[in-house]
């Protein structure tokens, strides 16, 4: 809500109505389910550790992979 367009009183009314309106799913349900899954994961310390280890392994594995050899690394002309 733009502060120059929506007065404070109207903004408060809009916000209160938005917060009071029940969520009916729709096109955003998949994202909400993903957030709920993460919430459940991070409620369990062992699951947190496993998740963070998987991220670390993925980041470390990507950093340790050799770069694809291109023409410049094979002595080919670059022009």
C-alpha positions as CSV (number, residue, x, y, z in Angstrom):
1,X,0.0,0.0,0.0
2,X,1.4,3.3,-1.0
3,X,1.7,5.8,1.8
4,X,0.9,8.7,-0.4
5,X,-2.2,7.1,-1.8
6,X,-3.7,5.1,1.1
7,X,-4.4,7.0,4.3
8,X,-3.3,5.4,7.6
9,X,-6.9,4.7,8.7
10,X,-7.8,3.0,5.4
11,X,-4.5,1.0,5.5
12,X,-5.4,-0.3,9.0
13,X,-8.9,-1.3,7.8
14,X,-7.4,-3.1,4.8
15,X,-4.8,-4.9,6.9
16,X,-7.4,-6.0,9.5
17,X,-9.7,-7.4,6.8
18,X,-6.8,-9.2,5.1
19,X,-5.7,-10.8,8.4
20,X,-9.2,-11.8,9.3
21,X,-9.9,-13.4,5.9
22,X,-9.4,-17.2,5.9
23,X,-6.9,-18.7,3.4
24,X,-8.8,-20.8,0.8
25,X,-5.8,-22.4,-0.8
26,X,-5.8,-21.9,-4.5
27,X,-2.7,-21.3,-6.6
28,X,-0.6,-20.6,-3.5
29,X,-1.4,-23.8,-1.6
30,X,1.8,-25.6,-3.0
31,X,4.0,-22.9,-1.5
32,X,2.2,-22.9,1.8
33,X,2.7,-26.7,1.9
34,X,6.4,-26.2,1.3
35,X,6.7,-23.7,4.1
36,X,4.8,-26.0,6.5
37,X,7.2,-28.9,5.5
38,X,10.2,-26.7,6.3
39,X,8.6,-25.6,9.6
40,X,8.2,-29.3,10.5
41,X,11.8,-30.0,9.5
42,X,13.2,-27.3,11.6
43,X,11.2,-28.3,14.6
44,X,13.3,-31.5,14.9
45,X,17.0,-30.9,15.6
46,X,18.1,-34.1,14.0
47,X,16.2,-33.2,10.8
48,X,17.8,-29.7,10.9
49,X,21.3,-31.3,11.0
50,X,20.5,-33.6,8.2
51,X,19.1,-30.7,6.1
52,X,22.1,-28.5,6.7
53,X,24.5,-31.3,6.0
54,X,22.8,-31.9,2.6
55,X,23.2,-28.2,1.8
56,X,26.8,-28.3,2.8
57,X,27.4,-31.4,0.7
58,X,25.8,-29.9,-2.3
59,X,27.7,-26.7,-2.0
60,X,31.0,-28.5,-1.4
61,X,30.5,-30.9,-4.2
62,X,29.7,-28.1,-6.7
63,X,32.8,-26.2,-5.6
64,X,35.1,-29.2,-6.0
65,X,33.9,-30.2,-9.5
66,X,36.5,-29.4,-12.2
67,X,35.5,-26.7,-14.7
68,X,34.7,-27.9,-18.2
69,X,37.7,-27.7,-20.4
70,X,37.2,-25.1,-23.1
71,X,39.2,-24.2,-26.2
72,X,41.5,-21.7,-24.3
73,X,42.6,-24.4,-21.9
74,X,43.5,-26.8,-24.7
75,X,45.8,-24.4,-26.4
76,X,43.4,-23.5,-29.3
77,X,43.4,-20.0,-30.8
78,X,41.1,-17.6,-29.0
79,X,40.4,-15.3,-31.9
